[in-house]
Amino acid sequence: MDAMKFKLFSQKLDLLEQTNSRLEMMYQLSDLYKVIDVDEIKIASYLMQGSLVPAYLSLEFQLSVKMVLRALSQIHSEYSKHSSESLGLFGDSDITSSLKIITKSYKESGDIGLAAFQVIEDANINITEQDQLEIDQVFKKLVQIAKENGSGSQDRKLNLLVDLLKLSNPVSAKFITRIIVGKLRLGFSAMTILDALSWAVTNSKVHRKLLEDAYQKRADVGELAQVYLELSKEKATDLDLIAKKLDEKYQVRVGIPVVPALCQRLNTAKEIIDKMETVIAEPKYDGLRVQIHYSRKGFDDGSHVRAFTRNLEEVTYMFPELLDLSDALKTDECILDSEAIGYNPETGELLSFQSTITRKRKHDVGEASKKVPIRFYVFDVLYSGNESFLEKPLRKRKDLLKGLFKNNRIIIFADYIVTTDDIELHNFHEKKLEEGLEGAVIKQIDSGYQSGRKGWSWVKIKEAEGTYGKLKDTLDLIVMGYYFGRGKRSKFGVGAFLVGVLDDKQDVKTIAKIGTGLSDDQFKELKFRGDELSTSEKPKEYEVDKNLFPDVWMKPELVVETAADEITKSPNHSAGVALRFPRLIDFRDDKNWTDATTIKELDNF
């Protein structure tokens, strides 16, 4: 199969953007995978998600919208004699004039991609090489732009971008610039890609669970797509053999995160024991979930440790303490599940989540680590000694975990009890609340490690009544957009925001407007975050009554912890219910929007 031109790839993305039906998007993605050359499957998978690398890695362009506008103005100025009335230019123009015109065009649409489309279309560049670039060539040029650093790097990035855009048609320029500023606007998730892969091979979703299980073991959708489609070409007529080979070939790998297991909710200890029988109960810490990967021989970049949050973000830089992990472990490589918590070195008292999360900064990490030292309470082992433990029962994983450590002050083995008694479980939960923790996490003793919030392997009991409000637990909600402020709040530019929950298709349905519980600083932060995530159109995942449309739509990325007095039926909110007296507790940067509270879970509040 011949390599695909980036022009054709962009046209496929353009068609996806114009499609509202999730099912139709899956069909289109499936058709796209059928015609992409096998050597380009991986990079095409990253590009269609607006990235150059898998979700767990970070390769940022470090080019602002203003810099991209400068690149466009340079092209516009150079080719202004070809420009049409659509940009309001007649004759020659200098870069300053072009920048003003293009900036105005951008502000009107709010989309850098549309501005780029217009500039390239109006420039009417007549170059024989235009539209001849293949996906791989564009990818390499984008990587070169992203990796430019050091003195003068911004100018070099700018010049490389100008050169790339001059070789692009208008549609290609639209998606190149969107990728650079991190706003691809296609509206599908990694799970839609897995559906599309299954459809491309089986003409059904029969392999969806197989692919999801594989992704949860090694969260790299690009590599998974390539392995799966390569196997399908070799074993095209034997779906069972494809499944068997994928399970053999695509296993846990140290350095690539496993999708973490998450908790369901139940009301009482008795309910839990009735459902799960013999359980392990552990403290529920108010910290940052961290998956630790260790390799004594080292990874490709020379490092020996990698750390990932529950939403698969690499945060190794936050924890210089982990650089000495080799002294604490008795194994050559492993994957550990843990909770990172700041503590007071003088009293030993554990600090709040808000204190721990101050470590999440790119600069002065060493100074932050002195102010907020960290302990890692390790409660599970997923891999060690060249063997995956995901299928092993929890009791076995606990025994294996105990033998991995040497004595140290940074890595702490999380204590637990084993019980079949609901009264003992209740007392354990209450005791942990009294100690200032968040109660207990309860796990079925013979369960394997099940990624996501599925089944009843892990559950948590609701907080004691009155902790935050009349609901016994807080909700994790997706911020869908915000409303302009009035009166006193007009100075913030935001007066309230719209939040939603997930349905079983991972669409977002509204449940509340929140305008209380925010300090002045939080209103300012919400405005800043809202503008960073703003989009000119309602995201495809959102289902919102027209009477609730916000003034500014936001992409589904920001999760907030929210309290409320009760949940009531609602004819206005698309979730079918609404929160009474909702109020913001905190921004949860450690959580992905796909980890938000679901409609199904509302029954347990």
N, C-alpha and C positions, 0 to 999 in steps of 0.2 A: 504494500500500500504506500502510495506517495505521501510525502510530508504535506501537512495541511498548511495553506497560506493563512497568515494571520488575518487577512482581509475576510476570508470565508469564516474563520473562527469568530471574528467580531460580528459578522452578520448573524451568526447563530445566537450569539449573546444578545444582540439587538432584538431578535425575535422573542427570546425568552423574557426580556424586559417588558415587552408589550403583552405578555400572556398573564392573565389573572388566575386561571385555573391551576391548582397545584397538580392535578392529574395530567393536564396537558403539558405542563412544564416537565414532568417526569418523562412523558413520551418524547419530548424534544431533546432532553438530555440523553435519553437512551439512543436516539438516532445519531446524536453527535458522537457518542462513544463508539458507535459502529463504524464511523468513517475516520476517526483519528488514528494516525499511525501509532503502532504499539510503543515506539520509542518516545512518543510525545504525550502519552496518557497521563503520566505522573504530573508533568509540569502544567498540562492543560487543566488538570483537576485543581491544582493550586490557583491558577490564574482565574478560573471561573468562580473562585471564592474570594477573588480580589487580593491574592497573596502570591509570594514567590516561594514560600516554604510551608510545611505543615503547620497546623494551628498551634502546636506546642512550642514552636520556635518563633523567634522574632527577628525579622530582617526589615528594618524600617528605612524608608527613603530619605527621611530628614529633609523633605522639601515641603514647604508650606504652600497653601493656596496662592499666596502672594507671589511666591517664586514661580509657580506654574503659570500664573498670569503674565509674569515678566517674560517667560519663554514664549508664550503665545503672542505677546506684543512685539517681540523681536521678529517673529515670522510675519506677523501682520504688517509691520513697518516695511520689511524687506520686499513684500509682495503686494503692497497696497495699491499699486497701479491696476491689479486685477480685481480689487475688492468690489463687492456689489453694494447696492443700497442698503442691504440688511444690516450692515454695520455703520451706515451713515457716512461712508468715506468716498470722496471723489478725488483722485489724484494722489500725489505722494504724501507721506506722513512720517513724522519722526516717532521714535519709540515712546516718548512721553505722551504724545497725542494718542497713539495706538493703545497704550496702557489704560488711559482714561476711558476710551471707548469700550475696550474689552472688559474692564472692571465693571462698567455700567451694565453691559450685557450679562455678565456673570451674576451680579446682584439681582437682576430682574428674574432670572431663572433659579438661582441658588444651586446651580449644577455646573461644576467645572467641565464636565463632559460635554454638555451642550455648547458651552463657550468654545471649547476646542473644536468641536464639529464645525461650528460656524466659521471659525478662523481658517481652518484648512480648506473648507469648501470655498470660501471667498478668495483665498489665496490662489486657488486653481493652479497649483504647482504642476508643471508639466515635466515630470522626470521619469525616465524609462524604468528606473528601479522602484518607483512607487507601487505599492500593493504587491511587490514580489517577495516581501519578507515572510519567512515561515515562522510558525509558532516558536520553535526552538531559538531562532535568531532574535526575535523580539524579547523572549525570556532572558537570553544572555545579555542583551543590551540593558534591560531593566535591572538585572543583577549588578551589572557594572555601575549603573547610576547609584544603586542603593549602597554599594560597598565603597564608593569614593569617600575618603575621609582625610582629615588633616588640613593643613594650611591651604586655603584656596579651593577647598573641596566644593563649596557651594557654587562657585563659578564653573567648575568642571562639570558638576551635575547639570547645571543649567545648559551648558553647551551640548552635552550628550543628549539631553532631552530635546533640544531644538533639532539636532541632527536626526533623531529618531522620528519626531513628528513630521519632519519634511519628507520622510520616506513612507508616510502613512496616509491612507485615505481618511475622509472625515469620520466614518464609523469607527475605524481602528483608533484614531486619535481620541475619540470620545472615551473608549474603554481604557486606553493607556493612561490618560490623565486621571480617570477615576481610580484606577488601581494605585496610582502614585499617592493620591490624597486619602486613600482608604475608604472610598465611598462608591462601591461598585453598583449598588442599588438593584440587584437582581432578585432578591427576596426568596432564596431557597437555602436550605440548611444541608449539612453533611448527610442527614438522614434521607433527604430527597435524592441525593446522589446515590446512596446505597440502593434505593428503590429503582433508580434508573439503570444501575449496573445489572441488577437482577433481571430487569425487563429486557435489556440489551442481549442477554444470553439465553434466558428461558422464555421470553415473551410473557412473563408473569412475575409476581412477587414471591415466587416459591423460595428463592434464595435470600430473601430479605433478612430473615433471622440469622442465617448462616453468616451473612456479611456483617450484620450488626454485632454478632458475637465476636467475629474476628476483629472488627474495629475497636471493640471494648478492650480487647487484649493488647492491641497495639494501635494507638489512636493516630494513624497517618492515612487519611483517606486517599491521598495520591498514590502511595505505595500499594495500598490495598487494591485500588482500581487496576493498577498495572499487573499485579500478581494474578488477580482474578481473571482479567481479560486474556492474559497470556495463557493461563490454564484452559480457558474456554476454547481457545483456538486449537490447543493440542488435543483436548478431549471433548470436542464439540457435540458429540451425540450422546455422551454419557454424563448426565447431570449428577448422578450419585458419585461418580468418580471425581468430578470437579470438586464437589463438596468435600470428599475425603482428602484429596490432594491439598485443598486450601487449608483445611484444618491441620495438616501436617506441615505445610510450608509457612503459614502465617501465624506464628506463635509469639508469646511475650518476648520482648527484647529489652535488656537493660539500657536505659538512656532514652527510651520512648515511653511516654506515660501510659499506664493502664487507666481506663475510665473508672473513676472511683465509685465505690458502693455508697449509697445514700440511704437515709432512714425514711421509713413510713411512720405514721403516727397512730397510736392507739390511746384510749382514754385512761385505762387503769391497769394496775399490775395483774389483777385477776384476768382481765381480757387477754393480756399478753401470755400468761401461763396457760390459759385455756387453748390459745391458738398455737403456741410454740413449744409447750411442755418444758423440756430442760433447756435452760438458757444460761448464757454468760452475760453478766451485767457489769458495765464499765462506767467510770465517771464521764459525764459529758462536759468537756472543757470548752470554755469560751475563748477559743484561739483561732488560729489560721490553719486550715487543713493543708498538710504538706506531704506529698509523696516523694520519698527520698530514693534516688538511684545511686548506687555505688559500684565502681569498677576499679579494682586494684591496678589492672593493666592500663586503664585509662580509655577515654573516648577519642574520637577522631580529632578533636580540637586540643587534646593534651590534658583535659581536665579529668578528674576522678569522681566528681560528685555532680549530680544534677538534682534540682528540687522543683516540683511542680505543684501548683495549687489545684483545688478541686475543679476549676474550669480550664485546666490543662495549660495554664500560663507558666512559663519557666521563670522562677524567682530565685535561682541559685545565688545571684548577687546580693540578695537580702540577708543571707546567712553565712558570713565568713566562718562561723563556728564549725560548719560542716567540712571545711577543708582539712580538718584533723580527724576525720571519721575513720581513717585507716587504723588509728590507734585503739579505736573502740570496738572494732568488729573482728570476728574470727573467721569470716568468709571472704572469698576473693571478689564476689559480686553479689548484689542483692537489691531487692526493691522492698522498701518498708513504707507502711502507712502510718501517719503520725499526726499529732496536733502540736503546732508550735505555739508556745505561750511565753509572753514576757513575764519576768518576775523581779521582785525587789531583792537584790543580792544581800541586803542587810537583814531583812526579816524573813526572806523565803516566800513572802506572799505573792500569789499569782496576780498578774495585772489583767485589766480588761482587754477585750478585743480591740477597742479604739487605741489603746496604748501599743498593743502588739503590731497593729497595722501601720504604725508610724515608721516601721522598718521598710515599708514599701516605697523606697525612694531610690533614685538612680545615683544621687550624689551624697557624699559624706556618710556612706554606709558604716564606715569604721567608727565614726563618732556616734552614730545612732545605736550601734551595737553595744557601745559602752553605757549609753543612757538606758537602753532597754535590752538587757541580756536575755537570752532565749534558752528555754529548755524544750526538748522534743519528746513528748510523751508518745512512745511507739506502741501501737496496739495490734499490728498485724504484719505478717511477712507474706509477700506475693510471689517472691522468686528468690532463690539462693542456690549456689553450687550448680549452675547450669540446669536448673529444674524449676518448672512452673508449679506453684502451689495453689493456683486458683481453684482447682477442682478438689483439693484436699479439704476434709472437714475442719471447721474452726478449732475444735479441741486439739487436733494434730498441729495446726499452724501455730497455736499458742505454745505448744511444747517445743516446736522447732525454734520459735522466736526466742525463748528463754536461753537457748544454747548459743545464740549468735553474738552476745555482748560480753565485753570485758567491763570492769567497773569504770564508770566515767560520770562526769557531772552534767554533761550536755544531753546525752541520750538516756531517757528514763523509761523503764518497762512499766507500762500502765497497769495499775492493779485492777483486779476484777474478782467477782464471786461467781460460783456456779450454783444454781438453785432451781428447784421445781416448786418452790413455796411462794405464793403471791404476797404473803405478809412480809416475808424476808425481803422480797424484791421491793415492795412499797417502802419499807424502812430504809433500804439502801438508797433509794431515790431521794427520800426526804433528808437523809443524812448528808448527801452530796449537795442538796440545795442549801442546807444550813452552813455548809463549808464555803458557800459563795460560788459554787459551780452551777451548771445548768441542769443538774439532776443526773439521769442515767441514760445510757444507750444500752439496749438489750438486743442480744444476738442469739439466734438459734444455734445450739452447740455443735450440731453436725452439718451445718450449712457450708457450701462452698462460697467463694468470694464472688458475689453477683453485682456486676457494675450497674450503676443507675439506681433508680428508686422503683425496683420491681420485686414482686413477691413479698414475703414476710420474713426475710432473713435478718434484717436489721429494723428495729423500731425504736422510737423514743416516746416517753411519756410526756404529756403536756406539762407546761410549767404550773407551779402552784397558782391557784386563782388569785387575781389581784396583782400579779407581778407587773403586768403592763396595762391591763384593762380587764373587762369582764370576760373576753375570750381568754381561754387558758393558755393560748400560745400565740406567738406573732406569726404573720404571714410574710413570705418573700414574694414581692409583687414587681411586675415589669412596668417601668415608666414609659408610657406611650406618647406623651406629649405634654405641653404646658400651656396655661392660659395667662394672658398678660395681666399684670397687677393693676389694681385701682386703689385710689386713696393713698394710704401710707405705703402700700406695697408697690406702687408705681415706680418708686425709685429703684426697686430690684429688677423690674422688667418681667416679673413673674409673680402671680398671686396664688395659683393653685396648679396641680398637675393631675393627669389622668393615669390610673394604674390598672393593670389587668392580670388575669391568671391564664394558665394554659389549659386547653382542652386536650382530648386524647390524640388529636392530629398535630399538636404543637402549634395550633393557631392561638392568638391572644385575644381574650374576651374581657371587656371592661367590667370592673367590680366597684370602683370608687373614684371620686374626685377628692384630692387631699389638699387642704389649705391651712391646716393647723398642725401644731407640734413642731414647727420649724423655727429655729432661731434666725436672727438676721444673717449670720454667717452661712447658715444652711440655705436660705433663700438665694444668697449670692452664688453659692456653690451649685445649686440646682440650675440657675440661669447659665452659668459657665458650662456645666456638663450638657445641659439641654442644647445649647448652641453648637457644641462640639458634635453632638449626635443628630442635629437637625436634618430634616429631609423635606423637600418641597411637596412630596406626595405621601399619602397614607401608605405605610408598608403593607404589602400583600397579606401578611400574617394577621393583620388586625381586623376585628369585627367590631364596629362602633356605630351606635345610633347617631344619625346626623345631628341631633340636638346636643350631642356631647363632643362634637368635633373640637379639638383644641386649636388654639391660635397657631401653635408650632408643633408639627409632628416630630417625633424622635424615633430613630432606629431602635429596634429591640435589643438593647445592650445593658442599660442601667437597671439594677435590681435594688429595691429598698425594703428594709425590714419595717413592717407596719403593724401597729396594734389597733384594736377596735373593741367596741363594747359588745356588738353582736352582729350576726349575719341575718339579713332579712330578705324576703322575696322582692324582686324589682322588675317592673315592666320595661324599664329604660336601659338597664345595663345588660349587655349581651351575654354575660355569664348567667343571667336569670336571677341573680341575687346581688345584694349590695352590702357594703360595710356600714354599720351605724357608728358615727363618731370616729372615723379613721384618723390616725395620726402617725406621723413619721417617727420612727425610732432611730434608724441609722441607714446610711448608704452601705451596701454590701458589695464591695469591690472584689471579694473573694468568690462570688457566685456568678455563674453564667446565667443568662436569661432562660436557657433550657432547663435550669434547675429550679425555676420558680414554682410556687405552689400551684397545684392543678385543681380543676373544678372537682374532680373525684375526691381529692383530699379534704375539701371543704366540709364533707360530712363528718370528719373527725375533729372539727373545731367546736 
